[in-house]
Amino acid sequence: MNIPFKAMTKVALVEKCTELSDELERVRGSLTDSMDRNADLRYKNTKLIRVKKKRKGVVDEASKKFIRESAIRSSLANLVSLGITIPASLQDGSFTIWLLLNGVCSGLLIPLQTYLQKRNEEI
């Protein structure tokens, strides 16, 4: 209906308003449903736990566990990286002890950096 609203009768205006109102409710309802569905999917496999507030400068058990996991992950990643890099550098003659030292130091510095980060954060 492309008739200007001033030219419409009261009955036609009421009908148009109820039509637009119904359409608005349908859109709002579908938007709410999709948001609820997304929230359900997002939090379906999430477990909420309550933790005590920690002071700055203190590393709690959850942080220690995260640091241990970070150390294992970084050690494995550096081991795989060195396992690829050392044979390749030996083959082209560019192997130095600094390459090995760089991999070992990276494996040690990542958990240390994670520890300092967890110690300085305040939850």
C-alpha positions in Angstrom: 0.0 0.0 0.0 1.8 3.1 -1.2 -1.0 5.5 -0.4 0.0 8.4 1.9 -1.1 8.0 5.4 -3.1 11.4 5.3 -5.2 10.1 2.5 -6.1 6.8 4.3 -9.4 6.3 6.2 -9.3 5.6 10.0 -10.1 1.9 9.4 -7.3 1.5 6.9 -4.9 3.3 9.3 -5.9 1.0 12.2 -5.5 -2.0 10.0 -2.1 -0.9 8.8 -1.0 -0.2 12.4 -2.1 -3.6 13.6 -0.4 -5.2 10.6 2.9 -3.4 11.3 2.6 -4.2 15.0 2.1 -7.9 14.3 5.1 -7.9 12.0 7.2 -6.1 14.6 6.2 -8.7 17.3 7.1 -11.6 14.8 10.5 -10.0 14.2 11.1 -9.4 17.9 10.0 -13.0 18.7 12.3 -14.6 16.0 15.2 -12.4 17.2 14.6 -13.4 20.8 14.3 -17.1 19.8 17.6 -17.0 17.8 19.4 -15.2 20.6 18.1 -17.7 23.2 19.1 -20.6 20.8 22.6 -19.1 20.4 22.9 -18.7 24.2 21.8 -22.3 24.7 24.3 -23.6 22.2 27.1 -21.4 23.7 26.5 -22.4 27.3 25.4 -26.0 26.7 28.8 -27.6 27.6 29.8 -24.9 30.0 30.2 -25.6 33.7 30.0 -22.6 36.1 32.2 -22.8 39.2 32.5 -20.3 42.0 36.0 -19.3 43.0 37.3 -17.2 45.8 38.6 -13.8 44.9 42.4 -13.8 44.9 44.7 -11.1 46.0 47.2 -9.6 43.6 50.6 -11.3 43.9 49.1 -14.7 44.9 49.0 -17.7 42.6 46.0 -19.9 43.4 45.6 -23.6 42.6 43.7 -23.0 39.4 46.5 -20.7 38.2 49.1 -23.3 39.2 47.3 -25.9 37.2 47.1 -23.6 34.2 50.8 -22.9 34.5 51.6 -26.6 34.6 49.5 -27.2 31.5 51.2 -24.2 29.8 54.6 -25.6 30.6 53.7 -29.0 29.2 52.3 -27.5 26.0 55.2 -25.2 25.4 57.7 -28.0 26.1 56.0 -30.2 23.6 55.7 -27.5 21.0 59.4 -26.6 21.4 60.4 -30.3 21.2 58.5 -30.7 18.0 59.9 -27.4 16.7 63.4 -28.4 17.5 62.8 -31.9 16.1 62.1 -30.2 12.7 64.6 -27.3 12.9 67.7 -29.2 14.0 67.8 -31.8 11.2 67.0 -29.1 8.6 69.8 -26.8 10.0 72.2 -29.8 10.1 71.5 -30.6 6.5 72.2 -27.1 5.2 75.1 -26.5 7.6 73.6 -23.6 9.6 73.3 -25.5 12.9 74.8 -23.7 15.9 74.5 -24.3 19.6 72.5 -21.0 19.8 69.7 -22.7 17.9 69.4 -25.4 20.5 69.8 -22.9 23.3 67.0 -20.7 21.8 64.6 -23.7 21.8 65.4 -24.7 25.4 65.1 -21.1 26.7 61.8 -20.6 24.9 60.5 -23.8 26.6 61.5 -22.4 30.0 60.5 -18.8 29.5 56.9 -19.4 28.5 55.9 -21.0 31.8 57.8 -18.3 33.7 56.0 -15.6 31.8 52.7 -17.3 32.4 53.5 -17.5 36.2 54.3 -13.8 36.3 51.2 -12.9 34.4 49.0 -15.0 36.8 50.8 -13.5 39.8 50.1 -10.0 38.7 46.5 -10.4 37.7 43.7 -9.8 40.2 40.5 -11.7 40.0 
